[in-house]
Amino acid sequence: MPDFEVVDLGPTDHLESGDEAPAFTRPLVTDEFWEDRTLSELAGEGGRTIVVFTPMIGSFVAKYVWDELDERDWADRADRVVGVTASTPYAVSRFLDENELPVGIFADPANEIADAYGIAHELDGMAGISEPRLAFVAVEPDLTVEAVWVATEWPEFPDYDELEERLGLE
């Protein structure tokens, strides 16, 4: 197993329950194609939308999280699950194909969505490069944030049983 250092990500000014989730439009990549979609469109389809922010596609954190959510059948248990990552649509498309995941992931190479949600962090030693912290945001149809979990360290993973309870997936 490779050695790595646990890194404290420092304080963040992320969204909290009751806040309004910032609206955005980005390419939503699925296993079939991608097209520009808005969070408002998806959330407006009814029910709760779980937005999963992961570091860049290809990182072990992103792979581990999506494997865990797939094993737990989140796509079938939630009204809607979508991801957001600071990767290109091409990288996201390859990732979805290789892992046969039944979700869509928003491609946001500039990491502007994570910045708007208060969860972007600069990568050490890489000037001008940032990615989302691992985070889960439950959003109601009117874009009201219902629940949030945000990593405070890298790498850090939630207690998935507790997270499912918090997000209403029990």
N, C-alpha and C positions, 0 to 999 in steps of 0.2 A: 504494500500500500504506500503510495507516495506521501511524503511528509509535507505538510503545509501549516502555515501559521494561522491561528484564529485571529481575525482582525476586528476590532471594535469599529463599527461604522459611524459612531458619533451620533449626536442628536439630529433629529429630523422634525420637520413641521408638516407631517403627513395629515391626511384627512382623518376625521373622527366621525363616529356615528352621529347622524343628524346633519352633517355637512352636505352640500350639493356637489356631486361628482362633476368635475369639468368635462364638458362635451368634447368630442374629438372625431375626426375623420381620418382614417388610415386604411391601407390595404388589409383586408381581412383574408388571410390565407387559409384555405381548407385543403383536404386531400384531393380535390378536383380542380380548383382554380383559385384565383384571387381577384378581388374587386374592392374598390373604395366603399367602406361602410361607415356608419356613424354609431357611436355608442347609444345615442338617442333612439335610432331605429331599432336596434337590438333590444334595448330595455323596454321600448314602447310595445314590444310584442307580448308583454304581460309577464307576470311573475318576477322572480328575483334573478338578476344576472350576477354571476360570480366572475369577477375579473381577477385573473391570476397573473401577476407580474413576476417574470423570471429574468435572471441574468441572460446574457446572450446565448442563443441557441448554440449547442456544441459544448457548453460548459457542463461539468458533471452535475451541477446544481439543477439546471434546467432538465436534464435527462432524468435525474432521480425524482424530481417533483412530478413531472408528467407521467412517469411510470407508476408512481404511487397513486396519483389521482385516477389513472386508468384502472389499476387493480381495485380501487375502491368504488369504481363505477360512477364517478361523479357526473359524467356526461348523461347518464340515465337517471340519476337521483336528483339532480338540480334542474330548475327550469331551463337554465342556460349557463354554460361555462365557456369563457373565452380567455385567451391569453394575450399578453402584451410583452414584447421583447424588443431590444435594441439591435435587431438583426434585419437583414434584407429579406424581401419576399422570397427570393431564390433559396436562401438558407433555410427559411421557415418551411418552404415547400418540401425540400429534401428531408428535413427533420420529420415532418408529418408522414411522408412516404416511408421512410426507414423505420418508423416506430408505429405505423398503422394506428394513429390516434384519431378518435372521432370528434375532434374539436376544431375550432378555428382559432388562429392566433394572429393578432394585429402585428404587422411589421412596422417598427418605428425606429429606423436606424439612427435618427438624430436624438432619440431618447427624450423627445419633448413631452410625451404623455407622462412618463415617470416624473419629469420635472414639474409638470402642472399638478401632479398628485402628491408632490413633496417627498418622493422616495428615490430620486436619482442620486447616484453617488459616483464620484470620480474614481477611475481606476488608478491605483498607485503606479507611478512611473510612466503614465501614458497621457501626455498633455492633450487636453481637449476631448478625451474619450470618457464617456460615462455609460452606465447601464442601470437598470432598475435594481433596487434591493428586492429580495424575495418578499412578496406581499400578496395578500388576498383581500379583495374588497367586494362586499356584497352590496349591490345597487338595486334599488326599487325602480319600477317603471318611470317614475317622475325624476329619476337620477338622485334621489336622496340616498345617502350612504347609510346602510343598516348596520354593518359590522366591518371591522378592519383588523387585520393582523399584519405587522411589518417586522421584518428581521432587524435586529440591532447589531448583529455580528455577521461576519462572513467566515465560514459557512454557518448558517443556522437554519434549522428546520422546525416547523411547529409540531406540537403534539397533535397529530391528525385527528384523533378521537375528540379532543377538546375543540379543535378548529371546526370540525363538522357540526358539533353542538352549537357553537357560536354562530355558524353560518346557516343553521336550520336544516342540516342535511342528515339528522339522526334517523 
